[in-house]
Amino acid sequence: MANIKIVLADTDDKYLMPLERKFIDGLEDKADLIVITDSGYLKEYFSVPQRVDILVINEELYDAELERHNIASVFILMEQELLNNNTGDVDANRIYKYTSVKEIYAEIIGKSSARSETLSSKEETKILMIYSPVGGIGKSAVSAALCEALAKYQKKVLFIGIDSLQTIGSVLPKLPFMESGTEKLLIDKKDYVYEALKTKIISRAFDILPPFHLSLPSLNIKIEDYINLINGIKDSKDYDYIIVDGATGFTEDLSGLMGVSDHTIILAGQDKNAVHKLDCLLRNIDCSDNERFVFVCNKYKQNKENYLLNGYLANSCRISEYIEDWSENSDSEEGFIANNRSIQKLALMFI
């Protein structure tokens, strides 16, 4: 298969260097990379018909004449951050130039129409578990929002909720329940459990394993049954990410699920009661591996005291992201939180 052709154009060569390195590291020998830092050479290069898969160009260098060429995807680097992505003159994407290199790369690869087997080499499925020792912290909303954020980067994502009471319908409205009798397939623990449940999965912006109408204990479903299913899905490589909305509390089974997860995102609150519960958790589990355990403060309010910064806890865990309280900004969790800048940054940590 032929390599894809990528052109990076900006007069600031120091700016382009880390972006160029990111493309080299990410695509290795699958792409032909052309870096242009001279406006005169840019005009010379496009003075003859060119076929380009991806053009990343500074807004000051962009010219409507480029539309004459066979360019599959155009990404314009903007000096100012925009509220929308409408160029008005070409089927292109605008990217804020001073976003992180990782985010720029992920957006270009995710949104490129040149995306093919060349760009989407199959990697191991990543299991991300969202967990909290605090009830009502917004765990399910963050889980669903993270799914949507990853899906916007063209990742294939599956949401699985394992709360005893399957209440994800409050976050994902009009979600049908799992068919009666399906619990027997889940409990079976046979190697074919994923194949048996595959047809039950619902597709929206991301895929969802429907919730059960009754509580999991009443159906005799245990977390180990979900672990068996998740391992089967991971082995299939059908998905880039499996997002597990974990149960509140701390049990041996939940610890086992953390063990099979590539990353566990622990949601914390800033108030004294939430911080006390997080402190109790940290006294029972080693979360010192910053790659596997990511701490996020959800529903953060700047005008309230942040007890996460006080004493022992401030030194025992590092908060990677603060997600501002979305409940006061929108009547609907769905949509608003998915477009939250902090959620998007959180998604990029795992891409």
N, C-alpha and C positions, 0 to 999 in steps of 0.2 A: 504494500500500500504506500502511495506517495506521501511524502512529508507535507505538512501544512505550512503555508508561508505566512509569517507574521512580520509586520512592519511596525516598529516603534519610532515615532517622530516627535522630537522636542529639542529645542535649542539648548536646553540645560542638560549637558551630558552627565553631570553629577547626580541629577535627579533620576536619569534613566538607568544608571548603573545598577542599583538594587533591584529595579523592576526587570532589567535584562537578566540578572542573576536568578531571580525567581522563576522566570520562564525556562531558563536553562536547567535549573534543578528540577522543576516540575515536569517538563516534557522530554528532557534528556535529548536523545537523538531522533525524536519524532517530529521535530519542527525545524524549518529553515528560518532563522531569525535575522532580520535586517534592521539595523539601528541607524537612524538618520538624525544628525544634530545640526546640519547646515541647511538653511532654507533654500539656498541656491541649488544644492544637490537634490533636495526634495522635488523641486520643479523639474530638474533634469530627469530624475528617476521616473516621474509620471508624465514626461513629455511623449512617451510611447505607451501603447496599450499594456496594461499590467493586470495580471490575475493575482489577487491577494485574498487569503482566507480571513485574516484579522488585521485591521489597521487601528493602531492606537496612536492618536495624534493630538497635539496641543491645539486648543481652540484658536490660537493666533495663527497657526499654520494651516488650519482647515480651509479648504476652498470648495465651493459647490462644483467646480470642474471635476473634482474627484469622482463624482457620480457617473462620469463617462466610463470609468474603469470597472472591471469585474471584481468588485470587493464584496465578499460575503457578509462581513460584519465590521461596522465602524464604531469605535469608541472614542469620544472626544473628551480630552482632559480639560476640565474647567478650573479656572482660578478661584471662582466663588462657588460655594455650595448652593445647590438649587433645591427648591421645594418640589419640583417635578422634573420629568426626564424627557420633555418634548423639545426636539431640536427645531421643528418647524420647516426644515429644508431637506432632510434626508432621513432615511430609515437607520438612525444611529442611536447609540446610547451615550448619555452624558455621565461622566464620572468626576466627582470632586477630586482634583489632582492630589490633594494633600491627605487623602484617606490613606490608611496603612497599605503597604505593598501587598500584604497577604489578602486584604479585602479587595483591592483592585484586581489582583490575579484571579481570585475566586469568582468575582463578578464577570470578568471577561470570559473565563472558561465556561462558567455556568450559562451565560446568555449567548454565547457565540453560536451562530447558525452553522458554523463550520465544525461544530462538535460532532465527532464521529468516534469510531473505535480508536482512532489515533489519539483523541483527547480523553476518551473515557475508558482507559485501561482498567480492568476489573481488579479491585482491591478487596481486602478482607472486610466483611461487614463489621461495623463498629456498634457496640451496644452501649447506649448512654442511659443510665438510670437516674431519674430525678427523685430525690428523697428529702424528707424533712422530719425532724422529731417534733415539729410544731404543727398543730392542726390549724386549718384555715389560712395558711400562708400563701395559698394560690398555686400549689404544686401542679394541679391538673391543668390550670390555665397556662402556666409556664411550659409544661410538657407539650401541650398542643401548639403553642406559639413557636417553640423551638422546632417542632416538626415542620411547620409552615415556612419558617425562615430558611431551614435547610432545603426544603423543596424548591424555594425560589432560586436557589443556586443549582437547580437541575439535579438534585440528589433524590434518589428513590428512598422514601422513608416510610416506616411502618410504626404506628402508635399502638402500644399495648398497655392497658390499665390493669393493675393487679390489686387495687383497693378492695377490701372485703365487701363494701357496698359500692357497686359499680355506678358511680354518679357522674361519669364523664359527660353524660347528656346535658348537664347544666352548662358545660363549656362548649360542647359541639352539639347544637340543637338539631332536632329531627333525626337523631341517630337511632336506627332500629336496634332492638335487642337481638342477641344471639338466639338462634332457633332452639326450641326445647329439645333436649336429648343430646345436644352437642357436647355437654359436659362429660358424657361418657367417652367421647373420642379424646378429650383432653386428658382425662384420668388414665387412659389406656397405657400411656408411657411406651408405646411401641415406636419403632423407628419411623413409621409412616404417619405419625401424628400430624406433622406439618402438611403433608399431602392431603390428609383427610380434612384439615381445616382450611386449606388454601382457598377453596371456593366460597368460604364464608366471609372473607376479607372484603371490606368496602373501600372503594376508591373515591377520594375527593381531591383536594389539593395535595393530600398525602394519603397513604393507605391506613386503614383503621381495623383492628380486630374488634368486632362489636362487643359491647358489655353484656353480661348476663343479667337477666331480669331479677333473679334472686341473689342473695348474698353468697359469696364463695363458700363459707363454711357450711351453709345449708345444702349446698350442692356437693359437698365433700371434695371441693377443689382446693389443693394446697399450692403454695408457692413453688414447690419442687416440680409440680406439673407444668407450671409456666417455664421454669428453667429448662426442662426437657424440650418444650416447644421452641423456646428461644434458641437453644443450641441447634435444633433441627433447621430453623430458619437461617441461622448464621452459616451452617454448612452448605446450604443451597446457594448462597451468594446472590439471592434474588434482590436483596436490598443493600443500599449503601449504609443505612443507619436503622437500627431498631431503638426507638425511644420508649423506655419503660417508665410509666407513671407509678412509682413505688408506693407501698402502703406506709402510713404513719405508724410510729412505734418502732421498736427494735427487737427482733427475734432472731433465732439461729437461722431460720430460712431466709430472712431478709439479708443477713450477713452473707449467706451463701450466694444470693443473687448479686450482691456487691462484688463477690469474688469472681463471678463470670463476666461482669460488666467491664468494658474497657475504661469507662470513666463513670464516676458517681458525682452528680451535681447535688450538693447539699444546700437546700434553701434555708436561710436564716432570717430572723426578724431582728429589729433593732431595739425593741423594748426589753425591759428587765426580765420579764417572764420567759420570753423566747430565748434570750441569751442564756438564762439558767438551764433551759432544756438542752440547748446546744452544748453547754458545758458538761452536762451529764452524759451526753452522747460521746464526747471526746474522751471522757474518762473510761469508756468501755470499748473504744475502737481506735486503732492506729491510723490516723488520717494524714500522716506526715508526708506521704507521697503526693507531691503537688501535681504530678501528671495524672494520677488516677482520681484524686479527690479535688473537686473544684467547689469553692464556697461562694455563694451568691446571696446577697441581701435583697429580698423581695419586698415590695410595698414600702419602699424607703421614703421617709418624709424628712426633708431638710430642716424643717422647723421643729423637729422633735429630737430629744437627746438620743444619741447613738451609743448604746451600752456595749456594742461590739468593740468599741475602741478602748474599753476600760480593762485594766488589770491583766490577769492571767490569759484571758481569751484572746486579747489583742496579739499576744506573742505565740499562741498555739495554732492559729489558723489565719490565713490571708484571704481577705474578701476580694475576689477577682472582678466582681461587677456589682454595682448597685442599680437595681431596677426601681425607678421611682413609682410611687403608688399610683397605679393605673385606674383603680376603682373610682377615684374621684374625678377622673378626666373623661370617662366614657360610661354610658349606660350598659354597653355591651363589651364583655371581655374579649370576645372573638373579634378579630380584625384590628382593634386598637393596639392590643399588646403584641400581636404578631408583627406590627410595623414599628414597634418600639426600638429605638436605636440600640439600647442595651441588649435586647434579645438578639438583634442582628450581630452585635459584637460577640455575644456568647456563642452563637452558632459558628462564627469564624474560628473560635478556639479549637474546633474539632474537625475543620476542613484541611 
